[in-house]
Amino acid sequence: MAGDPFETTNGPFYFRTEGDGSAHGIFVPEGRDLNGHGSIHGGALLTFADAMAGSILHLTVNGQLAATVTLDYESVSMPF
């Protein structure tokens, strides 16, 4: 998303709306988005989720500014 320095250094993230009102977000992870195991870092996924939630909210409140107040995340321990 152009114009947001934090999101520009994370991602890239892409967001698009369709004529039927549906919306699509895409995250193209790069090497900097991976953890030490070579998987996408949870923080990168949360940043993407927050960016997409903000984009959708922006559409639903007619362009008014909004901010995330609470974003919950739970992880599961997996054997590697």
Biopython code that builds the backbone (N, CA, C, O; Angstrom):
import numpy as np
from Bio.PDB.StructureBuilder import StructureBuilder

atoms = [
    (1, "MET", "N", (0.835, -1.174, 0.000)),
    (1, "MET", "CA", (0.000, 0.000, 0.000)),
    (1, "MET", "C", (0.878, 1.235, 0.000)),
    (1, "MET", "O", (1.631, 1.472, 0.945)),
    (2, "ALA", "N", (0.784, 1.992, -1.021)),
    (2, "ALA", "CA", (1.617, 3.178, -1.167)),
    (2, "ALA", "C", (1.268, 4.213, -0.109)),
    (2, "ALA", "O", (0.113, 4.345, 0.295)),
    (3, "GLY", "N", (2.274, 4.937, 0.328)),
    (3, "GLY", "CA", (2.042, 6.033, 1.244)),
    (3, "GLY", "C", (2.173, 5.687, 2.713)),
    (3, "GLY", "O", (2.042, 6.580, 3.549)),
    (4, "ASP", "N", (2.421, 4.456, 3.066)),
    (4, "ASP", "CA", (2.590, 4.070, 4.459)),
    (4, "ASP", "C", (3.996, 3.511, 4.633)),
    (4, "ASP", "O", (4.267, 2.384, 4.218)),
    (5, "PRO", "N", (4.903, 4.288, 5.245)),
    (5, "PRO", "CA", (6.303, 3.853, 5.346)),
    (5, "PRO", "C", (6.481, 2.504, 6.041)),
    (5, "PRO", "O", (7.329, 1.713, 5.626)),
    (6, "PHE", "N", (5.712, 2.224, 7.078)),
    (6, "PHE", "CA", (5.854, 0.949, 7.773)),
    (6, "PHE", "C", (5.453, -0.203, 6.868)),
    (6, "PHE", "O", (6.173, -1.198, 6.773)),
    (7, "GLU", "N", (4.305, -0.078, 6.199)),
    (7, "GLU", "CA", (3.850, -1.146, 5.317)),
    (7, "GLU", "C", (4.741, -1.284, 4.090)),
    (7, "GLU", "O", (4.842, -2.370, 3.518)),
    (8, "THR", "N", (5.383, -0.203, 3.684)),
    (8, "THR", "CA", (6.283, -0.254, 2.540)),
    (8, "THR", "C", (7.517, -1.095, 2.856)),
    (8, "THR", "O", (8.057, -1.754, 1.967)),
    (9, "THR", "N", (7.973, -1.080, 4.113)),
    (9, "THR", "CA", (9.141, -1.875, 4.494)),
    (9, "THR", "C", (8.759, -3.290, 4.893)),
    (9, "THR", "O", (9.636, -4.116, 5.147)),
    (10, "ASN", "N", (7.481, -3.581, 4.952)),
    (10, "ASN", "CA", (6.967, -4.923, 5.242)),
    (10, "ASN", "C", (6.105, -5.347, 4.064)),
    (10, "ASN", "O", (5.316, -4.556, 3.548)),
    (11, "GLY", "N", (6.252, -6.556, 3.653)),
    (11, "GLY", "CA", (5.422, -7.000, 2.534)),
    (11, "GLY", "C", (6.261, -7.192, 1.288)),
    (11, "GLY", "O", (7.413, -7.606, 1.416)),
    (12, "PRO", "N", (5.779, -6.927, 0.122)),
    (12, "PRO", "CA", (4.700, -6.023, -0.244)),
    (12, "PRO", "C", (3.305, -6.611, -0.039)),
    (12, "PRO", "O", (3.083, -7.815, -0.172)),
    (13, "PHE", "N", (2.372, -5.709, 0.293)),
    (13, "PHE", "CA", (0.962, -6.047, 0.454)),
    (13, "PHE", "C", (0.198, -5.416, -0.700)),
    (13, "PHE", "O", (0.494, -4.298, -1.124)),
    (14, "TYR", "N", (-0.778, -6.142, -1.194)),
    (14, "TYR", "CA", (-1.633, -5.618, -2.255)),
    (14, "TYR", "C", (-3.085, -5.783, -1.831)),
    (14, "TYR", "O", (-3.449, -6.785, -1.214)),
    (15, "PHE", "N", (-3.910, -4.801, -2.163)),
    (15, "PHE", "CA", (-5.319, -4.809, -1.795)),
    (15, "PHE", "C", (-6.127, -4.355, -2.996)),
    (15, "PHE", "O", (-5.770, -3.385, -3.664)),
    (16, "ARG", "N", (-7.224, -5.063, -3.269)),
    (16, "ARG", "CA", (-8.059, -4.701, -4.413)),
    (16, "ARG", "C", (-9.517, -4.985, -4.084)),
    (16, "ARG", "O", (-9.840, -5.959, -3.405)),
    (17, "THR", "N", (-10.378, -4.123, -4.576)),
    (17, "THR", "CA", (-11.811, -4.344, -4.441)),
    (17, "THR", "C", (-12.386, -4.674, -5.811)),
    (17, "THR", "O", (-11.882, -4.230, -6.842)),
    (18, "GLU", "N", (-13.445, -5.458, -5.794)),
    (18, "GLU", "CA", (-14.122, -5.868, -7.023)),
    (18, "GLU", "C", (-15.424, -5.090, -7.168)),
    (18, "GLU", "O", (-15.902, -4.477, -6.214)),
    (19, "GLY", "N", (-15.981, -5.120, -8.348)),
    (19, "GLY", "CA", (-17.235, -4.436, -8.613)),
    (19, "GLY", "C", (-18.393, -4.937, -7.770)),
    (19, "GLY", "O", (-19.353, -4.204, -7.529)),
    (20, "ASP", "N", (-18.309, -6.191, -7.317)),
    (20, "ASP", "CA", (-19.392, -6.750, -6.496)),
    (20, "ASP", "C", (-19.232, -6.420, -5.011)),
    (20, "ASP", "O", (-20.014, -6.885, -4.182)),
    (21, "GLY", "N", (-18.210, -5.610, -4.674)),
    (21, "GLY", "CA", (-17.986, -5.212, -3.285)),
    (21, "GLY", "C", (-17.038, -6.106, -2.520)),
    (21, "GLY", "O", (-16.678, -5.787, -1.387)),
    (22, "SER", "N", (-16.617, -7.228, -3.109)),
    (22, "SER", "CA", (-15.668, -8.102, -2.414)),
    (22, "SER", "C", (-14.275, -7.473, -2.459)),
    (22, "SER", "O", (-13.979, -6.638, -3.315)),
    (23, "ALA", "N", (-13.446, -7.886, -1.534)),
    (23, "ALA", "CA", (-12.094, -7.350, -1.437)),
    (23, "ALA", "C", (-11.098, -8.494, -1.330)),
    (23, "ALA", "O", (-11.405, -9.550, -0.778)),
    (24, "HIS", "N", (-9.903, -8.273, -1.863)),
    (24, "HIS", "CA", (-8.857, -9.288, -1.853)),
    (24, "HIS", "C", (-7.543, -8.649, -1.407)),
    (24, "HIS", "O", (-7.180, -7.560, -1.852)),
    (25, "GLY", "N", (-6.851, -9.339, -0.534)),
    (25, "GLY", "CA", (-5.535, -8.907, -0.115)),
    (25, "GLY", "C", (-4.516, -9.984, -0.423)),
    (25, "GLY", "O", (-4.796, -11.175, -0.287)),
    (26, "ILE", "N", (-3.341, -9.563, -0.835)),
    (26, "ILE", "CA", (-2.271, -10.503, -1.168)),
    (26, "ILE", "C", (-0.989, -10.037, -0.490)),
    (26, "ILE", "O", (-0.658, -8.851, -0.500)),
    (27, "PHE", "N", (-0.278, -10.985, 0.095)),
    (27, "PHE", "CA", (1.012, -10.739, 0.734)),
    (27, "PHE", "C", (2.042, -11.567, -0.025)),
    (27, "PHE", "O", (1.901, -12.784, -0.147)),
    (28, "VAL", "N", (3.060, -10.914, -0.525)),
    (28, "VAL", "CA", (4.131, -11.606, -1.239)),
    (28, "VAL", "C", (5.359, -11.600, -0.328)),
    (28, "VAL", "O", (6.134, -10.644, -0.350)),
    (29, "PRO", "N", (5.548, -12.659, 0.475)),
    (29, "PRO", "CA", (6.657, -12.669, 1.421)),
    (29, "PRO", "C", (8.012, -12.725, 0.713)),
    (29, "PRO", "O", (8.181, -13.389, -0.310)),
    (30, "GLU", "N", (8.954, -12.010, 1.291)),
    (30, "GLU", "CA", (10.330, -12.014, 0.811)),
    (30, "GLU", "C", (11.218, -12.571, 1.920)),
    (30, "GLU", "O", (10.726, -12.884, 3.005)),
    (31, "GLY", "N", (12.490, -12.696, 1.668)),
    (31, "GLY", "CA", (13.415, -13.261, 2.643)),
    (31, "GLY", "C", (13.367, -12.584, 3.995)),
    (31, "GLY", "O", (13.500, -13.249, 5.023)),
    (32, "ARG", "N", (13.181, -11.288, 4.016)),
    (32, "ARG", "CA", (13.156, -10.548, 5.288)),
    (32, "ARG", "C", (11.914, -10.869, 6.120)),
    (32, "ARG", "O", (11.860, -10.546, 7.307)),
    (33, "ASP", "N", (10.910, -11.509, 5.496)),
    (33, "ASP", "CA", (9.667, -11.839, 6.188)),
    (33, "ASP", "C", (9.692, -13.231, 6.811)),
    (33, "ASP", "O", (8.696, -13.668, 7.387)),
    (34, "LEU", "N", (10.810, -13.923, 6.702)),
    (34, "LEU", "CA", (10.910, -15.289, 7.206)),
    (34, "LEU", "C", (11.542, -15.327, 8.590)),
    (34, "LEU", "O", (12.315, -14.445, 8.964)),
    (35, "ASN", "N", (11.199, -16.363, 9.337)),
    (35, "ASN", "CA", (11.836, -16.573, 10.636)),
    (35, "ASN", "C", (13.064, -17.465, 10.460)),
    (35, "ASN", "O", (13.433, -17.810, 9.338)),
    (36, "GLY", "N", (13.685, -17.830, 11.562)),
    (36, "GLY", "CA", (14.884, -18.651, 11.507)),
    (36, "GLY", "C", (14.677, -20.042, 10.957)),
    (36, "GLY", "O", (15.646, -20.718, 10.608)),
    (37, "HIS", "N", (13.424, -20.490, 10.871)),
    (37, "HIS", "CA", (13.115, -21.814, 10.327)),
    (37, "HIS", "C", (12.760, -21.760, 8.843)),
    (37, "HIS", "O", (12.486, -22.788, 8.224)),
    (38, "GLY", "N", (12.769, -20.543, 8.275)),
    (38, "GLY", "CA", (12.432, -20.395, 6.864)),
    (38, "GLY", "C", (10.944, -20.279, 6.592)),
    (38, "GLY", "O", (10.521, -20.301, 5.436)),
    (39, "SER", "N", (10.149, -20.156, 7.641)),
    (39, "SER", "CA", (8.697, -19.963, 7.494)),
    (39, "SER", "C", (8.372, -18.476, 7.620)),
    (39, "SER", "O", (9.182, -17.692, 8.115)),
    (40, "ILE", "N", (7.191, -18.105, 7.171)),
    (40, "ILE", "CA", (6.788, -16.703, 7.305)),
    (40, "ILE", "C", (6.685, -16.360, 8.787)),
    (40, "ILE", "O", (6.052, -17.085, 9.554)),
    (41, "HIS", "N", (7.300, -15.272, 9.181)),
    (41, "HIS", "CA", (7.319, -14.832, 10.572)),
    (41, "HIS", "C", (5.914, -14.419, 10.999)),
    (41, "HIS", "O", (5.199, -13.757, 10.246)),
    (42, "GLY", "N", (5.524, -14.812, 12.210)),
    (42, "GLY", "CA", (4.200, -14.460, 12.719)),
    (42, "GLY", "C", (3.959, -12.964, 12.740)),
    (42, "GLY", "O", (2.843, -12.508, 12.493)),
    (43, "GLY", "N", (4.999, -12.198, 13.034)),
    (43, "GLY", "CA", (4.853, -10.742, 13.038)),
    (43, "GLY", "C", (4.554, -10.193, 11.657)),
    (43, "GLY", "O", (3.825, -9.210, 11.521)),
    (44, "ALA", "N", (5.116, -10.826, 10.625)),
    (44, "ALA", "CA", (4.825, -10.405, 9.249)),
    (44, "ALA", "C", (3.367, -10.696, 8.911)),
    (44, "ALA", "O", (2.703, -9.882, 8.269)),
    (45, "LEU", "N", (2.867, -11.851, 9.340)),
    (45, "LEU", "CA", (1.465, -12.190, 9.096)),
    (45, "LEU", "C", (0.524, -11.243, 9.841)),
    (45, "LEU", "O", (-0.508, -10.840, 9.305)),
    (46, "LEU", "N", (0.882, -10.890, 11.073)),
    (46, "LEU", "CA", (0.052, -9.955, 11.830)),
    (46, "LEU", "C", (0.050, -8.577, 11.195)),
    (46, "LEU", "O", (-0.982, -7.907, 11.166)),
    (47, "THR", "N", (1.202, -8.148, 10.686)),
    (47, "THR", "CA", (1.267, -6.863, 9.998)),
    (47, "THR", "C", (0.360, -6.871, 8.776)),
    (47, "THR", "O", (-0.345, -5.897, 8.513)),
    (48, "PHE", "N", (0.380, -7.976, 8.028)),
    (48, "PHE", "CA", (-0.496, -8.113, 6.868)),
    (48, "PHE", "C", (-1.963, -8.079, 7.298)),
    (48, "PHE", "O", (-2.769, -7.372, 6.692)),
    (49, "ALA", "N", (-2.312, -8.835, 8.336)),
    (49, "ALA", "CA", (-3.697, -8.870, 8.815)),
    (49, "ALA", "C", (-4.155, -7.479, 9.237)),
    (49, "ALA", "O", (-5.275, -7.074, 8.927)),
    (50, "ASP", "N", (-3.303, -6.752, 9.937)),
    (50, "ASP", "CA", (-3.646, -5.405, 10.387)),
    (50, "ASP", "C", (-3.822, -4.466, 9.200)),
    (50, "ASP", "O", (-4.741, -3.647, 9.183)),
    (51, "ALA", "N", (-2.947, -4.583, 8.212)),
    (51, "ALA", "CA", (-3.043, -3.727, 7.022)),
    (51, "ALA", "C", (-4.341, -4.003, 6.259)),
    (51, "ALA", "O", (-5.009, -3.072, 5.810)),
    (52, "MET", "N", (-4.697, -5.280, 6.114)),
    (52, "MET", "CA", (-5.918, -5.616, 5.386)),
    (52, "MET", "C", (-7.165, -5.180, 6.164)),
    (52, "MET", "O", (-8.126, -4.688, 5.574)),
    (53, "ALA", "N", (-7.146, -5.361, 7.473)),
    (53, "ALA", "CA", (-8.283, -4.920, 8.288)),
    (53, "ALA", "C", (-8.458, -3.406, 8.154)),
    (53, "ALA", "O", (-9.579, -2.910, 8.044)),
    (54, "GLY", "N", (-7.349, -2.687, 8.163)),
    (54, "GLY", "CA", (-7.411, -1.237, 8.001)),
    (54, "GLY", "C", (-7.946, -0.838, 6.633)),
    (54, "GLY", "O", (-8.720, 0.113, 6.522)),
    (55, "SER", "N", (-7.540, -1.553, 5.599)),
    (55, "SER", "CA", (-8.022, -1.253, 4.250)),
    (55, "SER", "C", (-9.515, -1.498, 4.129)),
    (55, "SER", "O", (-10.237, -0.693, 3.541)),
    (56, "ILE", "N", (-9.974, -2.606, 4.683)),
    (56, "ILE", "CA", (-11.405, -2.919, 4.640)),
    (56, "ILE", "C", (-12.195, -1.908, 5.459)),
    (56, "ILE", "O", (-13.249, -1.443, 5.024)),
    (57, "LEU", "N", (-11.700, -1.568, 6.629)),
    (57, "LEU", "CA", (-12.378, -0.585, 7.476)),
    (57, "LEU", "C", (-12.449, 0.765, 6.775)),
    (57, "LEU", "O", (-13.472, 1.447, 6.828)),
    (58, "HIS", "N", (-11.379, 1.141, 6.131)),
    (58, "HIS", "CA", (-11.337, 2.408, 5.399)),
    (58, "HIS", "C", (-12.470, 2.470, 4.368)),
    (58, "HIS", "O", (-13.084, 3.520, 4.178)),
    (59, "LEU", "N", (-12.739, 1.357, 3.713)),
    (59, "LEU", "CA", (-13.830, 1.304, 2.734)),
    (59, "LEU", "C", (-15.201, 1.419, 3.397)),
    (59, "LEU", "O", (-16.101, 2.067, 2.862)),
    (60, "THR", "N", (-15.356, 0.795, 4.552)),
    (60, "THR", "CA", (-16.679, 0.728, 5.179)),
    (60, "THR", "C", (-17.052, 1.994, 5.935)),
    (60, "THR", "O", (-18.230, 2.204, 6.227)),
    (61, "VAL", "N", (-16.085, 2.841, 6.259)),
    (61, "VAL", "CA", (-16.400, 4.085, 6.976)),
    (61, "VAL", "C", (-16.205, 5.296, 6.066)),
    (61, "VAL", "O", (-15.942, 6.404, 6.533)),
    (62, "ASN", "N", (-16.338, 5.067, 4.763)),
    (62, "ASN", "CA", (-16.295, 6.141, 3.768)),
    (62, "ASN", "C", (-15.017, 6.978, 3.829)),
    (62, "ASN", "O", (-15.061, 8.203, 3.718)),
    (63, "GLY", "N", (-13.894, 6.312, 4.005)),
    (63, "GLY", "CA", (-12.605, 6.991, 3.947)),
    (63, "GLY", "C", (-12.160, 7.675, 5.224)),
    (63, "GLY", "O", (-11.110, 8.318, 5.236)),
    (64, "GLN", "N", (-12.922, 7.559, 6.296)),
    (64, "GLN", "CA", (-12.506, 8.171, 7.551)),
    (64, "GLN", "C", (-11.298, 7.435, 8.115)),
    (64, "GLN", "O", (-11.094, 6.253, 7.838)),
    (65, "LEU", "N", (-10.515, 8.131, 8.893)),
    (65, "LEU", "CA", (-9.350, 7.511, 9.521)),
    (65, "LEU", "C", (-9.794, 6.553, 10.621)),
    (65, "LEU", "O", (-10.785, 6.795, 11.310)),
    (66, "ALA", "N", (-9.055, 5.480, 10.772)),
    (66, "ALA", "CA", (-9.338, 4.490, 11.810)),
    (66, "ALA", "C", (-8.014, 3.896, 12.262)),
    (66, "ALA", "O", (-7.023, 3.958, 11.534)),
    (67, "ALA", "N", (-7.990, 3.328, 13.447)),
    (67, "ALA", "CA", (-6.780, 2.706, 13.975)),
    (67, "ALA", "C", (-7.136, 1.399, 14.669)),
    (67, "ALA", "O", (-8.214, 1.261, 15.247)),
    (68, "THR", "N", (-6.221, 0.448, 14.604)),
    (68, "THR", "CA", (-6.400, -0.810, 15.324)),
    (68, "THR", "C", (-6.215, -0.549, 16.809)),
    (68, "THR", "O", (-5.224, 0.056, 17.219)),
    (69, "VAL", "N", (-7.159, -0.999, 17.607)),
    (69, "VAL", "CA", (-7.058, -0.858, 19.052)),
    (69, "VAL", "C", (-6.626, -2.185, 19.664)),
    (69, "VAL", "O", (-5.783, -2.214, 20.560)),
    (70, "THR", "N", (-7.202, -3.281, 19.182)),
    (70, "THR", "CA", (-6.865, -4.603, 19.692)),
    (70, "THR", "C", (-6.745, -5.575, 18.525)),
    (70, "THR", "O", (-7.605, -5.621, 17.645)),
    (71, "LEU", "N", (-5.673, -6.343, 18.532)),
    (71, "LEU", "CA", (-5.474, -7.398, 17.542)),
    (71, "LEU", "C", (-4.913, -8.592, 18.305)),
    (71, "LEU", "O", (-3.779, -8.546, 18.781)),
    (72, "ASP", "N", (-5.690, -9.652, 18.423)),
    (72, "ASP", "CA", (-5.264, -10.820, 19.183)),
    (72, "ASP", "C", (-4.593, -11.839, 18.283)),
    (72, "ASP", "O", (-4.934, -11.983, 17.109)),
    (73, "TYR", "N", (-3.634, -12.539, 18.860)),
    (73, "TYR", "CA", (-2.872, -13.538, 18.123)),
    (73, "TYR", "C", (-2.554, -14.687, 19.067)),
    (73, "TYR", "O", (-2.143, -14.472, 20.207)),
    (74, "GLU", "N", (-2.745, -15.895, 18.589)),
    (74, "GLU", "CA", (-2.362, -17.088, 19.356)),
    (74, "GLU", "C", (-1.524, -17.966, 18.453)),
    (74, "GLU", "O", (-1.823, -18.120, 17.269)),
    (75, "SER", "N", (-0.492, -18.531, 19.004)),
    (75, "SER", "CA", (0.364, -19.408, 18.217)),
    (75, "SER", "C", (0.307, -20.828, 18.782)),
    (75, "SER", "O", (-0.107, -21.051, 19.920)),
    (76, "VAL", "N", (0.728, -21.761, 17.965)),
    (76, "VAL", "CA", (0.751, -23.165, 18.356)),
    (76, "VAL", "C", (2.187, -23.654, 18.232)),
    (76, "VAL", "O", (2.861, -23.390, 17.236)),
    (77, "SER", "N", (2.633, -24.348, 19.224)),
    (77, "SER", "CA", (3.976, -24.917, 19.186)),
    (77, "SER", "C", (3.962, -26.161, 18.297)),
    (77, "SER", "O", (3.142, -27.061, 18.476)),
    (78, "MET", "N", (4.879, -26.189, 17.346)),
    (78, "MET", "CA", (4.939, -27.324, 16.419)),
    (78, "MET", "C", (6.350, -27.888, 16.405)),
    (78, "MET", "O", (7.316, -27.128, 16.490)),
    (79, "PRO", "N", (6.490, -29.202, 16.301)),
    (79, "PRO", "CA", (7.838, -29.760, 16.166)),
    (79, "PRO", "C", (8.415, -29.439, 14.788)),
    (79, "PRO", "O", (7.729, -29.571, 13.775)),
    (80, "PHE", "N", (9.643, -29.030, 14.760)),
    (80, "PHE", "CA", (10.287, -28.699, 13.495)),
    (80, "PHE", "C", (11.317, -29.733, 13.132)),
    (80, "PHE", "O", (11.965, -29.620, 12.092)),
]
sb = StructureBuilder()
sb.init_structure("model")
sb.init_model(0)
sb.init_chain("A")
sb.init_seg("    ")
for serial, (resi, resn, name, xyz) in enumerate(atoms, 1):
    if name == "N":
        sb.init_residue(resn, " ", resi, " ")
    sb.init_atom(name, np.array(xyz, "f"), 0.0, 1.0, " ", f" {name:<3s}", serial, name[0])
structure = sb.get_structure()
